[in-house]
Amino acid sequence: MISRATMLLCKTEMVGHEFVNSLASVRSLSELLVDYPGLNACDRTQCLNIIREETERLIRLMEQLNLASNTGGSLCPPDNLTTIG
């Protein structure tokens, strides 16, 4: 059986991974938009849509973390973590 400490560590690593991936996407795409102002409208719209989706994903993750900390629950329940994004 897996210990509670091990489960929390795994959840913490997954949450960190979720944050890093979303932030990397937002940063990369925003830099692309700044560095290449001549991108065609379709490509710019696609980048902006991905930035919006990743930002919404980060907001949902923060809401889950706030809910877990306010209720004294675990860091992030596994069944909820899989529905982020």
C-alpha positions as CSV (number, residue, x, y, z in Angstrom):
1,M,0.0,0.0,0.0
2,I,1.3,3.5,-0.8
3,S,1.8,5.8,2.1
4,R,-0.1,9.1,2.4
5,A,3.2,11.0,2.3
6,T,4.1,9.3,-1.0
7,M,0.7,10.1,-2.5
8,L,1.0,13.8,-1.5
9,L,4.4,14.0,-3.0
10,C,3.1,12.5,-6.3
11,K,0.2,14.9,-6.3
12,T,2.6,17.8,-5.6
13,E,4.8,16.8,-8.6
14,M,1.8,16.5,-10.9
15,V,0.5,19.9,-9.8
16,G,4.0,21.4,-10.4
17,H,4.1,19.7,-13.8
18,E,0.7,21.2,-14.7
19,F,1.8,24.7,-13.8
20,V,5.2,24.4,-15.6
21,N,3.6,23.2,-18.8
22,S,0.9,25.8,-18.9
23,L,3.3,28.6,-18.0
24,A,5.8,27.5,-20.6
25,S,3.1,27.5,-23.3
26,V,1.9,31.0,-22.4
27,R,5.4,32.4,-22.3
28,S,6.5,30.8,-25.5
29,L,3.4,31.8,-27.5
30,S,3.4,35.4,-26.1
31,E,7.1,35.7,-27.0
32,L,6.3,34.4,-30.5
33,L,3.7,37.1,-30.9
34,V,6.1,39.8,-29.7
35,D,9.0,38.6,-31.8
36,Y,7.1,38.1,-35.0
37,P,4.6,40.9,-35.3
38,G,4.1,40.0,-39.0
39,L,2.4,36.7,-38.3
40,N,-0.7,36.3,-40.3
41,A,-4.1,36.8,-38.6
42,C,-4.9,33.0,-38.5
43,D,-1.6,32.1,-36.7
44,R,-2.0,35.0,-34.3
45,T,-5.5,34.0,-33.5
46,Q,-4.4,30.4,-32.9
47,C,-1.7,31.5,-30.5
48,L,-4.1,33.8,-28.6
49,N,-6.6,31.0,-28.3
50,I,-4.0,28.6,-26.9
51,I,-2.9,31.3,-24.4
52,R,-6.5,31.8,-23.3
53,E,-7.0,28.0,-22.9
54,E,-3.8,27.7,-20.9
55,T,-4.7,30.6,-18.7
56,E,-8.1,29.1,-18.0
57,R,-6.4,25.8,-17.2
58,L,-4.2,27.6,-14.6
59,I,-7.2,29.3,-13.1
60,R,-9.0,26.0,-12.7
61,L,-5.9,24.5,-11.1
62,M,-5.6,27.5,-8.7
63,E,-9.3,27.1,-7.7
64,Q,-8.7,23.4,-7.0
65,L,-5.7,24.2,-4.8
66,N,-7.5,27.0,-3.0
67,L,-10.5,24.7,-2.4
68,A,-8.2,21.9,-1.1
69,S,-6.3,24.2,1.2
70,N,-9.5,25.9,2.5
71,T,-11.2,22.6,3.3
72,G,-8.1,21.0,4.7
73,G,-8.3,18.4,2.0
74,S,-5.4,16.8,0.1
75,L,-3.4,18.9,-2.3
76,C,-5.4,17.9,-5.4
77,P,-7.6,14.8,-5.6
78,P,-6.5,12.5,-8.5
79,D,-9.9,12.3,-10.1
80,N,-10.1,16.1,-10.4
81,L,-6.5,16.5,-11.5
82,T,-7.1,14.5,-14.7
83,T,-9.9,16.9,-15.7
84,I,-7.7,20.0,-15.8
85,G,-7.3,21.1,-19.3
